[in-house]
Structures are given as C-alpha cells and as structure tokens.
Amino acid sequence: MNTANARVYPRYVSLAKGAEFIDSSVRTIRRRISDGTITGYRVPGCRSIRVDLNELEILMKPMR
C-alpha cells in the first residue's frame, strides 16, 4: 500500500486526553483552539469538545 495515498481517519479525543498526548495542560489545548492552531470539534447534543490526535501530531512535529 502506498502511504502517500493512504487515508488518515480522525481520532477524536477529549481535551484532557489530547493534553496528555502532547504532555501539556488542558488550558494550553484551549488556547491553541482559541488562536486557531488546532480545531476544536463540539459534540452535538452536549457541551463536550474534542480534538483530533492527527492535528496534535502535526503540531508537535519538529520544524526543519
């Protein structure tokens, strides 16, 4: 399988799990959502917000 054509599926997690994934705080995740660095996804029917782990991985890649 060619990895260039592989489809990447979203992996939505809570803000707490996202913060744990990048070793930061929930407050940092909320700031990044607010400034547009990452996207926050509201769950229909409740007040919960989720983030995509794929976006967090991209955010944490080293710059070259």
ChimeraX commands (.cxc) that place a marker at each C-alpha (Angstrom):
marker #1 position 0.00,0.00,0.00 radius 0.5
marker #1 position 1.32,3.40,-0.94 radius 0.5
marker #1 position 1.49,5.56,2.19 radius 0.5
marker #1 position 1.22,8.76,0.15 radius 0.5
marker #1 position -2.31,7.77,-0.87 radius 0.5
marker #1 position -3.34,6.29,2.48 radius 0.5
marker #1 position -6.38,7.94,4.04 radius 0.5
marker #1 position -5.92,9.31,7.53 radius 0.5
marker #1 position -9.02,8.97,9.68 radius 0.5
marker #1 position -9.67,11.44,12.50 radius 0.5
marker #1 position -9.05,10.24,16.03 radius 0.5
marker #1 position -11.17,12.44,18.28 radius 0.5
marker #1 position -10.34,12.58,21.98 radius 0.5
marker #1 position -11.26,14.77,24.94 radius 0.5
marker #1 position -9.21,17.85,25.76 radius 0.5
marker #1 position -7.71,16.04,28.76 radius 0.5
marker #1 position -6.56,13.08,26.63 radius 0.5
marker #1 position -5.21,15.46,23.98 radius 0.5
marker #1 position -3.26,17.39,26.60 radius 0.5
marker #1 position -1.87,14.15,27.99 radius 0.5
marker #1 position -0.89,13.06,24.47 radius 0.5
marker #1 position 1.31,16.13,23.92 radius 0.5
marker #1 position 2.34,16.40,27.56 radius 0.5
marker #1 position 0.74,19.77,28.21 radius 0.5
marker #1 position -2.28,21.16,30.05 radius 0.5
marker #1 position -5.94,21.39,29.06 radius 0.5
marker #1 position -5.53,25.16,29.27 radius 0.5
marker #1 position -2.86,25.01,26.55 radius 0.5
marker #1 position -5.16,22.95,24.33 radius 0.5
marker #1 position -7.95,25.50,24.86 radius 0.5
marker #1 position -5.55,28.35,23.97 radius 0.5
marker #1 position -4.50,26.57,20.77 radius 0.5
marker #1 position -8.15,26.09,19.81 radius 0.5
marker #1 position -8.82,29.77,20.54 radius 0.5
marker #1 position -5.89,31.03,18.45 radius 0.5
marker #1 position -6.75,28.67,15.57 radius 0.5
marker #1 position -3.64,26.49,15.75 radius 0.5
marker #1 position -5.82,23.39,16.17 radius 0.5
marker #1 position -9.50,22.74,15.59 radius 0.5
marker #1 position -11.93,22.02,18.40 radius 0.5
marker #1 position -14.92,19.86,17.49 radius 0.5
marker #1 position -18.10,20.25,19.53 radius 0.5
marker #1 position -20.04,17.05,20.13 radius 0.5
marker #1 position -23.70,17.50,19.09 radius 0.5
marker #1 position -26.13,17.43,21.96 radius 0.5
marker #1 position -23.68,18.12,24.76 radius 0.5
marker #1 position -21.07,20.65,25.81 radius 0.5
marker #1 position -18.11,18.37,25.18 radius 0.5
marker #1 position -15.24,19.46,22.90 radius 0.5
marker #1 position -12.93,17.03,21.14 radius 0.5
marker #1 position -9.61,17.41,19.33 radius 0.5
marker #1 position -8.11,15.28,16.58 radius 0.5
marker #1 position -4.92,13.45,17.60 radius 0.5
marker #1 position -3.70,13.69,14.00 radius 0.5
marker #1 position -3.71,17.51,14.28 radius 0.5
marker #1 position -1.81,17.32,17.55 radius 0.5
marker #1 position 0.79,15.04,15.97 radius 0.5
marker #1 position 1.31,17.52,13.14 radius 0.5
marker #1 position 1.57,20.35,15.65 radius 0.5
marker #1 position 4.29,18.51,17.57 radius 0.5
marker #1 position 6.46,17.52,14.56 radius 0.5
marker #1 position 9.90,19.14,14.67 radius 0.5
marker #1 position 10.41,22.08,12.34 radius 0.5
marker #1 position 13.20,21.75,9.79 radius 0.5
marker link #1:1,2 radius 0.2
marker link #1:2,3 radius 0.2
marker link #1:3,4 radius 0.2
marker link #1:4,5 radius 0.2
marker link #1:5,6 radius 0.2
marker link #1:6,7 radius 0.2
marker link #1:7,8 radius 0.2
marker link #1:8,9 radius 0.2
marker link #1:9,10 radius 0.2
marker link #1:10,11 radius 0.2
marker link #1:11,12 radius 0.2
marker link #1:12,13 radius 0.2
marker link #1:13,14 radius 0.2
marker link #1:14,15 radius 0.2
marker link #1:15,16 radius 0.2
marker link #1:16,17 radius 0.2
marker link #1:17,18 radius 0.2
marker link #1:18,19 radius 0.2
marker link #1:19,20 radius 0.2
marker link #1:20,21 radius 0.2
marker link #1:21,22 radius 0.2
marker link #1:22,23 radius 0.2
marker link #1:23,24 radius 0.2
marker link #1:24,25 radius 0.2
marker link #1:25,26 radius 0.2
marker link #1:26,27 radius 0.2
marker link #1:27,28 radius 0.2
marker link #1:28,29 radius 0.2
marker link #1:29,30 radius 0.2
marker link #1:30,31 radius 0.2
marker link #1:31,32 radius 0.2
marker link #1:32,33 radius 0.2
marker link #1:33,34 radius 0.2
marker link #1:34,35 radius 0.2
marker link #1:35,36 radius 0.2
marker link #1:36,37 radius 0.2
marker link #1:37,38 radius 0.2
marker link #1:38,39 radius 0.2
marker link #1:39,40 radius 0.2
marker link #1:40,41 radius 0.2
marker link #1:41,42 radius 0.2
marker link #1:42,43 radius 0.2
marker link #1:43,44 radius 0.2
marker link #1:44,45 radius 0.2
marker link #1:45,46 radius 0.2
marker link #1:46,47 radius 0.2
marker link #1:47,48 radius 0.2
marker link #1:48,49 radius 0.2
marker link #1:49,50 radius 0.2
marker link #1:50,51 radius 0.2
marker link #1:51,52 radius 0.2
marker link #1:52,53 radius 0.2
marker link #1:53,54 radius 0.2
marker link #1:54,55 radius 0.2
marker link #1:55,56 radius 0.2
marker link #1:56,57 radius 0.2
marker link #1:57,58 radius 0.2
marker link #1:58,59 radius 0.2
marker link #1:59,60 radius 0.2
marker link #1:60,61 radius 0.2
marker link #1:61,62 radius 0.2
marker link #1:62,63 radius 0.2
marker link #1:63,64 radius 0.2
view
